[in-house]
Amino acid sequence: MKKKPPRTNRVVINLNDSELNAMQRYCDRYNIRNRSRFIRETIIRSILQQLDNDSPTLFD
């Protein structure tokens, strides 16, 4: 099994009450137990999708 690099960099985000409540409801509804993993994967997925959309294609 490939060893994952340790996560040593911390990123802090602040949410207002309604944003936190929305995230908690979503996590409860879809049985998300690890919110840190969920947030990390959601952010990285969005970044990679945007980078993919911004990259030049053969017919641009």
ROPA-345215 format. One record per residue: residue number from 0; residue in three letters; y, x, z of N, C-alpha, C in turn. Coordinates in steps of 0.1 Angstrom, whole numbers. Last residue first. Example, Ala and Ser with C-alpha at 12.3 -4.5 7.8 and 13.67 -1.06 7.14 Angstrom:
2
[1; 'Ser'; [-22; 128; 71]; [-11; 137; 71]; [0; 129; 79]] [0; 'Ala'; [-57; 132; 78]; [-45; 123; 78]; [-33; 132; 78]] 
END
This chain:
60
[59; 'Asp'; [253; -93; -294]; [267; -95; -289]; [277; -88; -297]] [58; 'Phe'; [226; -89; -300]; [234; -96; -310]; [248; -100; -304]] [57; 'Leu'; [214; -75; -278]; [214; -70; -292]; [224; -76; -301]] [56; 'Thr'; [236; -77; -250]; [224; -80; -257]; [225; -75; -271]] [55; 'Pro'; [249; -63; -220]; [250; -66; -234]; [236; -69; -240]] [54; 'Ser'; [249; -80; -188]; [245; -69; -197]; [246; -73; -212]] [53; 'Asp'; [255; -103; -174]; [266; -95; -179]; [262; -84; -188]] [52; 'Asn'; [230; -113; -167]; [239; -121; -175]; [250; -113; -181]] [51; 'Asp'; [222; -93; -149]; [214; -96; -162]; [223; -103; -171]] [50; 'Leu'; [241; -96; -129]; [240; -83; -137]; [233; -85; -150]] [49; 'Gln'; [234; -121; -120]; [247; -119; -126]; [247; -106; -134]] [48; 'Gln'; [208; -116; -111]; [210; -126; -121]; [223; -124; -128]] [47; 'Leu'; [213; -98; -90]; [205; -93; -102]; [207; -103; -113]] [46; 'Ile'; [228; -114; -73]; [234; -102; -78]; [226; -98; -91]] [45; 'Ser'; [209; -134; -66]; [222; -138; -73]; [228; -126; -79]] [44; 'Arg'; [190; -119; -53]; [186; -126; -65]; [199; -130; -73]] [43; 'Ile'; [205; -109; -31]; [200; -100; -42]; [196; -107; -54]] [42; 'Ile'; [209; -134; -17]; [220; -125; -22]; [216; -116; -33]] [41; 'Thr'; [182; -141; -12]; [191; -150; -20]; [203; -142; -25]] [40; 'Glu'; [172; -120; 3]; [166; -123; -10]; [175; -132; -18]] [39; 'Arg'; [190; -123; 26]; [189; -110; 18]; [183; -113; 4]] [38; 'Ile'; [184; -149; 35]; [197; -145; 31]; [197; -133; 22]] [37; 'Phe'; [156; -146; 41]; [161; -156; 32]; [175; -152; 26]] [36; 'Arg'; [156; -125; 61]; [149; -123; 48]; [154; -133; 37]] [35; 'Ser'; [170; -139; 80]; [175; -127; 75]; [169; -124; 62]] [34; 'Arg'; [154; -161; 86]; [167; -163; 80]; [173; -151; 74]] [33; 'Asn'; [123; -169; 87]; [130; -156; 87]; [143; -158; 79]] [32; 'Arg'; [115; -195; 83]; [114; -190; 96]; [122; -177; 98]] [31; 'Ile'; [119; -223; 66]; [122; -209; 65]; [124; -204; 79]] [30; 'Asn'; [112; -251; 60]; [104; -242; 69]; [106; -227; 67]] [29; 'Tyr'; [130; -267; 48]; [121; -259; 39]; [113; -249; 47]] [28; 'Arg'; [145; -278; 69]; [139; -286; 59]; [128; -279; 51]] [27; 'Asp'; [155; -255; 82]; [146; -264; 89]; [138; -273; 79]] [26; 'Cys'; [171; -244; 63]; [160; -236; 68]; [150; -245; 75]] [25; 'Tyr'; [190; -265; 59]; [182; -260; 48]; [169; -253; 53]] [24; 'Arg'; [201; -266; 85]; [194; -277; 80]; [185; -273; 68]] [23; 'Gln'; [213; -240; 86]; [202; -243; 95]; [194; -255; 91]] [22; 'Met'; [231; -242; 65]; [221; -232; 64]; [209; -236; 73]] [21; 'Ala'; [248; -262; 75]; [241; -264; 63]; [229; -255; 61]] [20; 'Asn'; [257; -249; 99]; [249; -261; 100]; [242; -264; 87]] [19; 'Leu'; [272; -228; 87]; [261; -225; 95]; [252; -238; 97]] [18; 'Glu'; [292; -244; 74]; [283; -235; 66]; [271; -232; 74]] [17; 'Ser'; [304; -256; 95]; [298; -264; 85]; [288; -256; 77]] [16; 'Asp'; [315; -234; 110]; [305; -243; 116]; [297; -251; 106]] [15; 'Asn'; [316; -205; 89]; [322; -215; 97]; [311; -224; 102]] [14; 'Leu'; [302; -172; 92]; [302; -185; 86]; [309; -195; 95]] [13; 'Asn'; [303; -138; 83]; [308; -148; 92]; [308; -162; 85]] [12; 'Ile'; [281; -111; 81]; [288; -121; 74]; [292; -131; 85]] [11; 'Val'; [274; -76; 79]; [277; -88; 88]; [285; -98; 80]] [10; 'Val'; [250; -53; 72]; [260; -61; 66]; [262; -74; 75]] [9; 'Arg'; [237; -21; 78]; [240; -34; 83]; [251; -40; 76]] [8; 'Asn'; [211; 0; 68]; [225; -4; 66]; [227; -18; 70]] [7; 'Thr'; [185; 6; 69]; [193; 12; 80]; [208; 8; 78]] [6; 'Arg'; [154; -3; 63]; [167; -9; 61]; [176; -4; 73]] [5; 'Pro'; [131; 21; 49]; [137; 14; 61]; [150; 8; 57]] [4; 'Pro'; [111; 14; 20]; [121; 22; 27]; [128; 14; 39]] [3; 'Lys'; [76; 7; 23]; [90; 2; 20]; [100; 11; 27]] [2; 'Lys'; [48; 21; 8]; [57; 20; 20]; [71; 17; 16]] [1; 'Lys'; [22; 5; -8]; [34; 13; -10]; [43; 11; 3]] [0; 'Met'; [-12; 8; 0]; [0; 0; 0]; [12; 9; 0]] 
END
